Amino acid sequence: MERPFQWISRILSLGLRYDQATAVGPAFQQEAWIRKIMKEAKKHTYSLETPLSDVTFILLDTETTGFSPQRGDEIFSLAALKTKNGDPLDLYCSNFRPKRRIPEHVEVLTGITNDDVACAPLLEEEIHHILSFLNHGILLGYHIQHDVAFLNEFLSRNYRTVLQQTTIEMRKIMECIYHDSFPTLDDALSFYHLTPIDRHTAKGDVMSLFEMWKRVFIELQQLQIDTLHDLYTLLSQCS
C-alpha cells in the first residue's frame, strides 16, 4: 500500500493539489504510475563496458494509421520482443482501437481492418503494460524513430513524459558492418535471404527483425564488437 507522503510527493511532482488529484482519481493514478515507470527506466542504464551478450535488446515495431502523430495519426498495433545473447526471452503483442479510422490502403497493406480492432483495447488502457515491458532494455528496430515518435507523442500529450530508453537503429548497424545501403526492412531481409513473416504486421515484422538480429549479432561477435562501447564506436565511425 502506498504511504501518504509518497502519494503527496507524486501529486506535487505532477503540479496538482491533493483535491485536484482525488478529483481525477484513476486518471491521476495512471499518470503517476507511468511517470514512475519512466523514472525507473532513466535510472537503469548499461555501462559502456557491458558485454553485448549481457544486454537486453528489445525489438520494437508498430503499425500506424499514417506517418504524422502530431496531426492525429495513431498506433493501432504494437509488438516487442526481448532478446539477450541472440536468444528470445519474451514477446508482447497487441492491437488497439484508434480514435481515427484505419485508412483503407493501410487495411490492405497490413491486413488489419477497422472491424478487427473494433473490440481491441485503447492504447491508454495498455500503455502501462507496454512501458513495463519496454523497461530495462535498449530499444532496437528498423526505422525505429518512427515507432518512438508515435509513442512519445502519445506519452507527451497524455502524461507529460517521453520514453527514457536508449534506442539503436538496426539499419545503421547493418550499413556500418557491410558498408552498403539497406533503405528498407525488405532490403535487409533480402540480404540475408530471409522470407518476411507476415510483412507489415507488428508481430510479423518483429519476428523478422529477430531472425535478422540473430545474424547481425553473430557478425558483431566475429568482428570483435564485444561491448556497448565497441558498438557505439562502430556506429560513430560510419556516421
ABEGO torsion letter per residue (X at the ends): XBBAAAAAAAAAAAGBBAAAAAAAEAAAAAAAAAAAAAAAAAABBBBAABBAAABBBBBBBBBBABABAAAGBBBABBBBBBBBGGBBABBBBBBBBBABBBBAAAAAAAGBBAAAAAABBBAAAAAAAAAAAABGBBBBBBGAAAAAAAAAAAAAAAAGBBBABBBBBAAAAAAAAAGBBBABAAAAAAAAGBBBBGBGBAAAAAAAAAAAAAAAAAAAAAAGBABAAAAAAAAAAAX
